[in-house]
Amino acid sequence: MTEAAPAVRPASTMLLLRDGSGGMEVFMVVRHHQIDFASGALVFPGGSLDPDDHTVALKQELFTNPNKLDAAALAFRIGALRETFEECGILLARPNGSTALIAATDAKRIEDKHRAALCEGKIAFSEILGTEGLVLALDLLVPFAHWITPVAMPKRFDTLFFMARAPEDQLGAHDGHESVDSVWVTPQQALADAKTGRFKLVFATERNLLKLGENRTVDTALNAARNGRLITVTPEIIAWDGGRQLRIPLEAGYGGELFDLA
């Protein structure tokens, strides 16, 4: 009898972008070596959805929803902004009734007051938003990619990747627990550093850095994502010439279909 594949966990990942002197940069963190998924790897901030993300999705006063998304789609976006706050300390939200993002000084106060407790599960994101009178800026998120972990893997994730321009006055920093370092880096530099051994990259991160690196500015990256076609990628592990390869849809735009499995 064939063993059933592990259940797929919904997850969200965020590509926070800014224009730097050497080109467009993305915020990335280094996973703690004791984390059981992508330990020690350089990754985009993100993680599994939390039950509270679905709670927030039912409270229309806590988020913007210009595209009239359903609760399931909203939960992925809410999870992306929660993970961004947990892992980066960056808060993409507006004060209730305002059209401007929260001021950096207020964001820092909220971070100092709530971030550690949120990461430790002592407070829910919905409580923070309600207490602080915040509205999540879901309208700033642009879908970038959709990856599902291969069937053969012991842990599987159904992950939506979003991108957004980072607030100019919120710099971001790793949490010191799940992630032990953080960096603003161009996609090209991150890939180069992986080749020298400075950073470890998992396959999906590498491919998405290559795709992101086709753009030189935040505006071009956001426009390309808005106008592009989102193809779901579930890599297939196949035997090939005595080894193994990963096969992904060519039309997904990742520069090929077959890739050697390290």
Secondary structure by P-SEA (a helix, b strand, c coil): ccccccbbbbbcccbbbbbccccbbbbbbbccccccccccccccccccccaaaaaaaaccccccccccccaaaaaaaaaaaaaaaacccccccccccccccccaaaaaaaaaccaaaaaaccccaaaaaaaabbbbccccccccbbbbcccccccccbbbbbbbbcccccccccccccccccccccaaaaaaaaaaccccccaaaaaaaaaaaccccaaaaaaaaaabbbbbbbbbbbbcccbbbbbccccccccccccccc
